[in-house]
Amino acid sequence: MSKLSTRLEMVASLVPNGVNCGDIGADHGYLIINLISSNRIIKGYACENKIGPYSRLKNNVSSANLLNKISVDLSSGIRTIPSDINCVIIAGMGGDTVCSIINESLDKLINIDYFIVSSHSKMDEVRYLLTKLGYYIENEKTCFDMNQFYECTLFKKGRKNYSEIELKYGPILLKNKDKNLFNKLKEKVIFNQKLMKNDNIPIKRLDSISKENNKINEILKILE
C-alpha cells in the first residue's frame, strides 16, 4: 500500500468509519485504496473523466486486488455515482469546479450523508453552498504539504447557522485557533505589506490591499 502524502493523510483522517465512500477525480487511487485496505470504509467508488488517468486508476486498484471492493468508473462528477455511496470526497480541485460538480447533480444529494472537500481555492464558496443545501460543518483540518497550505472540511447532513466570517475562514478552524491558518494569513499580510511599498501600484489598488490587510488582521486576533 502506497504511503499517502500529508495532504491525503489529512483527507483520510476526516472520513467517517464504516461508510461507503466515493472519490471524485481519484487520480492514482491511493486514497481510496488506503481507506479500503485500512478497513476505514466498507465499499469504495473512484472515478476519473479522462481515459489516461482512468486507466492508471484502474490498474492501481487491480494491482491492489481490490476490484471486488472498489468500483472504478470513467465519468465526471457525481452524476453516475452508485446510490449506496453515502460519503463523497472531492479533493484537489478548485472551488468553482467543486460547486459545479455539486450543482449539476443535486438529485444525488438524497443519498449522500457526508461530503469531504479539500479545494485549492474558494473554500468559502464551497462552505456557503453546502451549508445552504442542508449540510453542516462537522470537522475541519489544515496542513502544509510541500510548503503549500491545504484545508479540508467534513460536511454532514443537517443544518446549523454560520456567520459570514465563519463561512469564509471555517468555524472550527477559528474556534480551535488553527495555527496553519494563522501562519497562512500572516504570510498574506506580509506579502501585501511588501506589495504596498511598490511605487507603481495605483492608489485605488493600494487602498484595496490596505483594507484587505485590516480585515485579515482582525482574523489573526481571533486566531492568536
KAGIBEL-V782487 format. One record per residue. N is the residue number from 0. RES is the residue in three letters. SS is DSSP state (H for helix, E for strand, - for the rest). OMEGA is omega as a letter, one per 30 degrees, with the letter a starting at -180 (NA if undefined). D_CENTER is the distance of its C-alpha to the mean C-alpha in whole Angstrom. Layout:
# KAGIBEL-V782487
n=N res=RES ss=SS omega=OMEGA d_center=D_CENTER
n=N res=RES ss=SS omega=OMEGA d_center=D_CENTER
This chain:
# KAGIBEL-V782487
n=0 res=MET ss=- omega=a d_center=23
n=1 res=SER ss=- omega=l d_center=21
n=2 res=LYS ss=- omega=l d_center=20
n=3 res=LEU ss=- omega=l d_center=16
n=4 res=SER ss=- omega=l d_center=15
n=5 res=THR ss=H omega=l d_center=14
n=6 res=ARG ss=H omega=a d_center=10
n=7 res=LEU ss=H omega=l d_center=10
n=8 res=GLU ss=H omega=l d_center=12
n=9 res=MET ss=H omega=l d_center=10
n=10 res=VAL ss=H omega=a d_center=8
n=11 res=ALA ss=H omega=a d_center=11
n=12 res=SER ss=H omega=a d_center=12
n=13 res=LEU ss=- omega=a d_center=10
n=14 res=VAL ss=- omega=l d_center=12
n=15 res=PRO ss=- omega=l d_center=15
n=16 res=ASN ss=- omega=l d_center=18
n=17 res=GLY ss=- omega=l d_center=20
n=18 res=VAL ss=E omega=l d_center=18
n=19 res=ASN ss=E omega=a d_center=18
n=20 res=CYS ss=E omega=l d_center=15
n=21 res=GLY ss=E omega=l d_center=14
n=22 res=ASP ss=E omega=a d_center=11
n=23 res=ILE ss=E omega=a d_center=11
n=24 res=GLY ss=- omega=a d_center=12
n=25 res=ALA ss=- omega=l d_center=13
n=26 res=ASP ss=- omega=a d_center=15
n=27 res=HIS ss=- omega=l d_center=17
n=28 res=GLY ss=- omega=a d_center=16
n=29 res=TYR ss=H omega=a d_center=16
n=30 res=LEU ss=H omega=a d_center=13
n=31 res=ILE ss=H omega=l d_center=15
n=32 res=ILE ss=H omega=l d_center=18
n=33 res=ASN ss=H omega=a d_center=18
n=34 res=LEU ss=H omega=l d_center=17
n=35 res=ILE ss=H omega=a d_center=20
n=36 res=SER ss=H omega=l d_center=22
n=37 res=SER ss=- omega=a d_center=21
n=38 res=ASN ss=- omega=l d_center=22
n=39 res=ARG ss=- omega=a d_center=19
n=40 res=ILE ss=E omega=a d_center=19
n=41 res=ILE ss=E omega=a d_center=22
n=42 res=LYS ss=E omega=a d_center=21
n=43 res=GLY ss=E omega=l d_center=18
n=44 res=TYR ss=E omega=a d_center=17
n=45 res=ALA ss=E omega=l d_center=16
n=46 res=CYS ss=E omega=l d_center=17
n=47 res=GLU ss=E omega=a d_center=17
n=48 res=ASN ss=- omega=l d_center=19
n=49 res=LYS ss=- omega=a d_center=21
n=50 res=ILE ss=H omega=a d_center=24
n=51 res=GLY ss=H omega=l d_center=24
n=52 res=PRO ss=H omega=l d_center=20
n=53 res=TYR ss=H omega=a d_center=21
n=54 res=SER ss=H omega=l d_center=24
n=55 res=ARG ss=H omega=l d_center=23
n=56 res=LEU ss=H omega=a d_center=20
n=57 res=LYS ss=H omega=l d_center=23
n=58 res=ASN ss=H omega=a d_center=25
n=59 res=ASN ss=H omega=l d_center=23
n=60 res=VAL ss=H omega=l d_center=23
n=61 res=SER ss=H omega=l d_center=26
n=62 res=SER ss=H omega=l d_center=27
n=63 res=ALA ss=- omega=a d_center=26
n=64 res=ASN ss=- omega=a d_center=28
n=65 res=LEU ss=- omega=l d_center=25
n=66 res=LEU ss=- omega=l d_center=26
n=67 res=ASN ss=- omega=a d_center=27
n=68 res=LYS ss=- omega=l d_center=24
n=69 res=ILE ss=E omega=l d_center=21
n=70 res=SER ss=E omega=a d_center=22
n=71 res=VAL ss=E omega=a d_center=21
n=72 res=ASP ss=E omega=l d_center=21
n=73 res=LEU ss=E omega=a d_center=22
n=74 res=SER ss=- omega=a d_center=20
n=75 res=SER ss=- omega=l d_center=17
n=76 res=GLY ss=- omega=a d_center=14
n=77 res=ILE ss=- omega=a d_center=15
n=78 res=ARG ss=- omega=a d_center=19
n=79 res=THR ss=- omega=a d_center=21
n=80 res=ILE ss=- omega=l d_center=19
n=81 res=PRO ss=- omega=a d_center=21
n=82 res=SER ss=- omega=a d_center=22
n=83 res=ASP ss=- omega=l d_center=22
n=84 res=ILE ss=- omega=a d_center=18
n=85 res=ASN ss=- omega=l d_center=17
n=86 res=CYS ss=E omega=a d_center=13
n=87 res=VAL ss=E omega=l d_center=11
n=88 res=ILE ss=E omega=l d_center=8
n=89 res=ILE ss=E omega=a d_center=6
n=90 res=ALA ss=E omega=l d_center=5
n=91 res=GLY ss=- omega=l d_center=7
n=92 res=MET ss=- omega=l d_center=8
n=93 res=GLY ss=- omega=a d_center=9
n=94 res=GLY ss=H omega=l d_center=9
n=95 res=ASP ss=H omega=l d_center=12
n=96 res=THR ss=H omega=l d_center=11
n=97 res=VAL ss=H omega=a d_center=9
n=98 res=CYS ss=H omega=l d_center=11
n=99 res=SER ss=H omega=l d_center=14
n=100 res=ILE ss=H omega=a d_center=13
n=101 res=ILE ss=H omega=a d_center=13
n=102 res=ASN ss=H omega=a d_center=16
n=103 res=GLU ss=- omega=a d_center=18
n=104 res=SER ss=- omega=a d_center=18
n=105 res=LEU ss=H omega=l d_center=18
n=106 res=ASP ss=H omega=a d_center=21
n=107 res=LYS ss=H omega=a d_center=19
n=108 res=LEU ss=H omega=a d_center=17
n=109 res=ILE ss=H omega=a d_center=20
n=110 res=ASN ss=H omega=a d_center=20
n=111 res=ILE ss=- omega=a d_center=16
n=112 res=ASP ss=- omega=a d_center=16
n=113 res=TYR ss=E omega=l d_center=12
n=114 res=PHE ss=E omega=l d_center=9
n=115 res=ILE ss=E omega=a d_center=6
n=116 res=VAL ss=E omega=l d_center=3
n=117 res=SER ss=E omega=l d_center=1
n=118 res=SER ss=- omega=a d_center=4
n=119 res=HIS ss=- omega=l d_center=7
n=120 res=SER ss=- omega=l d_center=9
n=121 res=LYS ss=- omega=l d_center=10
n=122 res=MET ss=H omega=l d_center=7
n=123 res=ASP ss=H omega=l d_center=11
n=124 res=GLU ss=H omega=l d_center=12
n=125 res=VAL ss=H omega=l d_center=9
n=126 res=ARG ss=H omega=a d_center=10
n=127 res=TYR ss=H omega=a d_center=13
n=128 res=LEU ss=H omega=a d_center=13
n=129 res=LEU ss=H omega=l d_center=12
n=130 res=THR ss=H omega=l d_center=14
n=131 res=LYS ss=H omega=a d_center=17
n=132 res=LEU ss=- omega=l d_center=17
n=133 res=GLY ss=- omega=l d_center=17
n=134 res=TYR ss=E omega=l d_center=15
n=135 res=TYR ss=E omega=a d_center=14
n=136 res=ILE ss=E omega=a d_center=12
n=137 res=GLU ss=E omega=a d_center=13
n=138 res=ASN ss=E omega=l d_center=12
n=139 res=GLU ss=E omega=l d_center=9
n=140 res=LYS ss=E omega=l d_center=10
n=141 res=THR ss=E omega=l d_center=10
n=142 res=CYS ss=E omega=l d_center=12
n=143 res=PHE ss=E omega=l d_center=14
n=144 res=ASP ss=E omega=a d_center=14
n=145 res=MET ss=- omega=l d_center=17
n=146 res=ASN ss=- omega=l d_center=17
n=147 res=GLN ss=E omega=l d_center=14
n=148 res=PHE ss=E omega=l d_center=12
n=149 res=TYR ss=E omega=l d_center=8
n=150 res=GLU ss=E omega=a d_center=6
n=151 res=CYS ss=E omega=a d_center=4
n=152 res=THR ss=E omega=l d_center=6
n=153 res=LEU ss=E omega=l d_center=8
n=154 res=PHE ss=E omega=l d_center=10
n=155 res=LYS ss=E omega=a d_center=14
n=156 res=LYS ss=E omega=a d_center=16
n=157 res=GLY ss=- omega=a d_center=19
n=158 res=ARG ss=- omega=l d_center=19
n=159 res=LYS ss=- omega=l d_center=19
n=160 res=ASN ss=- omega=a d_center=20
n=161 res=TYR ss=- omega=l d_center=19
n=162 res=SER ss=- omega=l d_center=20
n=163 res=GLU ss=H omega=l d_center=19
n=164 res=ILE ss=H omega=l d_center=18
n=165 res=GLU ss=H omega=l d_center=16
n=166 res=LEU ss=H omega=a d_center=14
n=167 res=LYS ss=H omega=a d_center=14
n=168 res=TYR ss=H omega=a d_center=13
n=169 res=GLY ss=- omega=a d_center=12
n=170 res=PRO ss=H omega=a d_center=15
n=171 res=ILE ss=H omega=l d_center=15
n=172 res=LEU ss=H omega=l d_center=14
n=173 res=LEU ss=H omega=a d_center=17
n=174 res=LYS ss=H omega=a d_center=19
n=175 res=ASN ss=- omega=a d_center=18
n=176 res=LYS ss=- omega=a d_center=19
n=177 res=ASP ss=- omega=a d_center=16
n=178 res=LYS ss=H omega=l d_center=18
n=179 res=ASN ss=H omega=l d_center=15
n=180 res=LEU ss=H omega=l d_center=15
n=181 res=PHE ss=H omega=a d_center=18
n=182 res=ASN ss=H omega=l d_center=19
n=183 res=LYS ss=H omega=a d_center=17
n=184 res=LEU ss=H omega=l d_center=18
n=185 res=LYS ss=H omega=l d_center=22
n=186 res=GLU ss=H omega=a d_center=21
n=187 res=LYS ss=H omega=l d_center=21
n=188 res=VAL ss=H omega=a d_center=24
n=189 res=ILE ss=H omega=l d_center=26
n=190 res=PHE ss=H omega=a d_center=25
n=191 res=ASN ss=H omega=l d_center=26
n=192 res=GLN ss=H omega=l d_center=29
n=193 res=LYS ss=H omega=a d_center=30
n=194 res=LEU ss=H omega=a d_center=29
n=195 res=MET ss=H omega=l d_center=32
n=196 res=LYS ss=- omega=l d_center=34
n=197 res=ASN ss=- omega=a d_center=35
n=198 res=ASP ss=- omega=a d_center=38
n=199 res=ASN ss=- omega=a d_center=37
n=200 res=ILE ss=- omega=l d_center=34
n=201 res=PRO ss=- omega=a d_center=35
n=202 res=ILE ss=H omega=a d_center=36
n=203 res=LYS ss=H omega=l d_center=34
n=204 res=ARG ss=H omega=l d_center=31
n=205 res=LEU ss=H omega=l d_center=32
n=206 res=ASP ss=H omega=l d_center=32
n=207 res=SER ss=H omega=l d_center=28
n=208 res=ILE ss=H omega=l d_center=27
n=209 res=SER ss=H omega=l d_center=29
n=210 res=LYS ss=H omega=l d_center=28
n=211 res=GLU ss=H omega=l d_center=24
n=212 res=ASN ss=H omega=l d_center=25
n=213 res=ASN ss=H omega=l d_center=27
n=214 res=LYS ss=H omega=a d_center=24
n=215 res=ILE ss=H omega=l d_center=22
n=216 res=ASN ss=H omega=l d_center=25
n=217 res=GLU ss=H omega=l d_center=25
n=218 res=ILE ss=H omega=l d_center=21
n=219 res=LEU ss=H omega=l d_center=22
n=220 res=LYS ss=H omega=l d_center=25
n=221 res=ILE ss=H omega=a d_center=23
n=222 res=LEU ss=H omega=a d_center=21
n=223 res=GLU ss=- omega=NA d_center=24
